[in-house]
Amino acid sequence: MANILLFGEVSDKEISSITYELISAANKLKFNEDDKIVVALLSEVIPESYENLFSYGAETVCLVKNELLSRSNTDAFIIASKEVFDKFNPEIVLFAKTDLGRDVAPRLAFKLGVPVAQDCIDLGIDQDTKKVMVTRPVYGGSAIATLVFEDVETQIVIVRPKVFEPITPTENSKGEVVELNIELDEKLIKTKFIEEVVKESEGIPLESAKVVVAGGRGLGDAKNFDLLRELAEILGGAVGASRAVCDAGWLDHEYQVGLTGKTITPDLYITVGISGASQHMAGCSSSKNIVAINKDPNANIFNSANYGVVGDWNAILPAFLEAVRELN
Ligand SMILES: Cc1cc2nc3c(=O)[nH]c(=O)nc-3n(C[C@H](O)[C@H](O)[C@H](O)COP(=O)(O)OP(=O)(O)OC[C@H]3O[C@@H](n4cnc5c(N)ncnc54)[C@H](O)[C@@H]3O)c2cc1C
């Protein structure tokens, strides 16, 4: 029997959706019937909804409550995650590619002297070695590599958000709850949290929008995004952009989709004047439907698009918008 330990996250006193995504990822790694998924929640507040985790596939939920475990306190998480690790002695450890996961996972790996695989977009088990096999973008997203852990005792994996869908929960599932009391000595916390600045964003957040309408350098000017905003509003979606647009200052970088921007998985992704560079696609290739408007028939975006219109957006977009307005 092997334990798969995953570190869930708590945000605004609720269990973050990434926790459920990590359980789905862990499910792909079970290869013996008695392999067990352990979800650890380390937080200053433990939401009552932790019992729901059993319905999503957790067999054990480990709760560690301590006022020093606020999201900004990486040192406390590192100490506590090592104790959780020692308690369950897992073969596989999963973290999310969040601010917290990216901070804690490599440091835990260093403490344990084991390797860590970053930014994984798919997982599996190598049938020969029974070790974890990860798929991750390399060379700035220009290629996708599949790697297998060598013969190490512990394999630590950081999973990209929004690539695993939470499973449909089964009702009334029960499991084991382990409450760990971890003493955290304040003297061991070497960093000091000063301030968190939360930027208010308008409309639907890009990452959770079902429809995203994104523009690229081909739009030619910041003011042309007004058409995209209107289309997004009618469709109940959000506006996104390529990095070229954000670098040019037409939109803030919070709108950027891609390898160094946000990862999105909308049902519908409409792109206008975006070439579809691999670094852009790294953030949107899991969209369910991609519609592209581009005047270059050889643009890379057409390799991923389900529907494509080759032509000048100046002619296409106003007419499309008019049709959508009428339907609305
Ligand atoms: C390490 C690294 C990380 C990166 N991260 C990201 C990232 O996170 N996100 C990202 O987007 N990029 C990223 N990039 C940049 C990426 O490589 C591309 O340069 C960028 O995505 C290009 O943006 P674009 O498609 O808007 O512009 P372009 O590549 O210039 O494409 C513009 C497109 O518009 C079309 N067009 C022009 N005029 C019209 C018209 N009138 N009607 C219709 N179509 C028209 C053109 O045919 C062209 O295909 C990264 C690069 C590196 C090296």
The ligand as an SDF file (V2000), in Angstrom:
LIG
                    3D

 53 58  0  0  0  0  0  0  0  0999 V2000
    9.5900   32.8370  -22.2770 C   0  0  0  0  0  0  0  0  0  0  0  0
    8.4240   33.3960  -23.0610 C   0  0  0  0  0  0  0  0  0  0  0  0
    7.1890   33.4360  -22.4570 C   0  0  0  0  0  0  0  0  0  0  0  0
    6.0820   33.9210  -23.1420 C   0  0  0  0  0  0  0  0  0  0  0  0
    4.8470   33.9290  -22.5570 N   0  0  0  0  0  0  0  0  0  0  0  0
    3.7670   34.3070  -23.2710 C   0  0  0  0  0  0  0  0  0  0  0  0
    2.4700   34.2560  -22.6980 C   0  0  0  0  0  0  0  0  0  0  0  0
    2.2720   33.9200  -21.5320 O   0  0  0  0  0  0  0  0  0  0  0  0
    1.4150   34.6220  -23.4720 N   0  0  0  0  0  0  0  0  0  0  0  0
    1.5740   35.0530  -24.7780 C   0  0  0  0  0  0  0  0  0  0  0  0
    0.5630   35.3700  -25.4190 O   0  0  0  0  0  0  0  0  0  0  0  0
    2.7940   35.1160  -25.3260 N   0  0  0  0  0  0  0  0  0  0  0  0
    3.8980   34.7810  -24.5960 C   0  0  0  0  0  0  0  0  0  0  0  0
    5.1300   34.9010  -25.1580 N   0  0  0  0  0  0  0  0  0  0  0  0
    5.2700   35.6010  -26.4390 C   0  0  0  0  0  0  0  0  0  0  0  0
    4.9070   34.7460  -27.6480 C   0  0  0  0  0  0  0  0  0  0  0  0
    6.0640   34.0510  -28.0690 O   0  0  0  0  0  0  0  0  0  0  0  0
    4.4050   35.6170  -28.8110 C   0  0  0  0  0  0  0  0  0  0  0  0
    5.3820   36.5780  -29.1040 O   0  0  0  0  0  0  0  0  0  0  0  0
    3.0970   36.3310  -28.5390 C   0  0  0  0  0  0  0  0  0  0  0  0
    2.1230   35.4160  -28.0510 O   0  0  0  0  0  0  0  0  0  0  0  0
    2.5920   36.9520  -29.8230 C   0  0  0  0  0  0  0  0  0  0  0  0
    1.4190   37.6760  -29.5770 O   0  0  0  0  0  0  0  0  0  0  0  0
    0.3560   37.8960  -30.7280 P   0  0  0  0  0  0  0  0  0  0  0  0
   -0.1240   36.6070  -31.2390 O   0  0  0  0  0  0  0  0  0  0  0  0
   -0.6380   38.8700  -30.2070 O   0  0  0  0  0  0  0  0  0  0  0  0
    1.2140   38.7140  -31.8210 O   0  0  0  0  0  0  0  0  0  0  0  0
    1.8030   38.2530  -33.2210 P   0  0  0  0  0  0  0  0  0  0  0  0
    2.6280   37.0410  -33.1060 O   0  0  0  0  0  0  0  0  0  0  0  0
    2.4300   39.4720  -33.7680 O   0  0  0  0  0  0  0  0  0  0  0  0
    0.5210   37.8550  -34.0610 O   0  0  0  0  0  0  0  0  0  0  0  0
   -0.4220   38.7670  -34.5150 C   0  0  0  0  0  0  0  0  0  0  0  0
   -1.3920   37.9890  -35.4160 C   0  0  0  0  0  0  0  0  0  0  0  0
   -2.4210   38.8520  -35.8280 O   0  0  0  0  0  0  0  0  0  0  0  0
   -2.7220   38.5460  -37.1700 C   0  0  0  0  0  0  0  0  0  0  0  0
   -3.2880   39.7820  -37.7630 N   0  0  0  0  0  0  0  0  0  0  0  0
   -2.6710   40.9540  -38.0180 C   0  0  0  0  0  0  0  0  0  0  0  0
   -3.5440   41.8420  -38.5190 N   0  0  0  0  0  0  0  0  0  0  0  0
   -4.7490   41.2150  -38.5850 C   0  0  0  0  0  0  0  0  0  0  0  0
   -6.0370   41.6140  -39.0060 C   0  0  0  0  0  0  0  0  0  0  0  0
   -6.2840   42.8670  -39.4630 N   0  0  0  0  0  0  0  0  0  0  0  0
   -7.0500   40.7200  -38.9500 N   0  0  0  0  0  0  0  0  0  0  0  0
   -6.8300   39.4530  -38.4950 C   0  0  0  0  0  0  0  0  0  0  0  0
   -5.6090   39.0170  -38.0910 N   0  0  0  0  0  0  0  0  0  0  0  0
   -4.5900   39.8890  -38.1090 C   0  0  0  0  0  0  0  0  0  0  0  0
   -1.4080   38.1610  -37.8080 C   0  0  0  0  0  0  0  0  0  0  0  0
   -1.6120   37.3370  -38.9370 O   0  0  0  0  0  0  0  0  0  0  0  0
   -0.7240   37.4340  -36.6580 C   0  0  0  0  0  0  0  0  0  0  0  0
   -0.9560   36.0410  -36.7440 O   0  0  0  0  0  0  0  0  0  0  0  0
    6.2490   34.4110  -24.4870 C   0  0  0  0  0  0  0  0  0  0  0  0
    7.5140   34.3670  -25.0750 C   0  0  0  0  0  0  0  0  0  0  0  0
    8.5830   33.8690  -24.3730 C   0  0  0  0  0  0  0  0  0  0  0  0
    9.9220   33.8090  -25.0410 C   0  0  0  0  0  0  0  0  0  0  0  0
  1  2  1  0
  2  3  1  0
  2 52  2  0
  3  4  2  0
  4  5  1  0
  4 50  1  0
  5  6  2  0
  6  7  1  0
  6 13  1  0
  7  8  2  0
  7  9  1  0
  9 10  1  0
 10 11  2  0
 10 12  1  0
 12 13  2  0
 13 14  1  0
 14 15  1  0
 14 50  1  0
 15 16  1  0
 16 17  1  0
 16 18  1  0
 18 19  1  0
 18 20  1  0
 20 21  1  0
 20 22  1  0
 22 23  1  0
 23 24  1  0
 24 25  2  0
 24 26  1  0
 24 27  1  0
 27 28  1  0
 28 29  2  0
 28 30  1  0
 28 31  1  0
 31 32  1  0
 32 33  1  0
 33 34  1  0
 33 48  1  0
 34 35  1  0
 35 36  1  0
 35 46  1  0
 36 37  1  0
 36 45  1  0
 37 38  2  0
 38 39  1  0
 39 40  1  0
 39 45  2  0
 40 41  1  0
 40 42  2  0
 42 43  1  0
 43 44  2  0
 44 45  1  0
 46 47  1  0
 46 48  1  0
 48 49  1  0
 50 51  2  0
 51 52  1  0
 52 53  1  0
M  END
$$$$
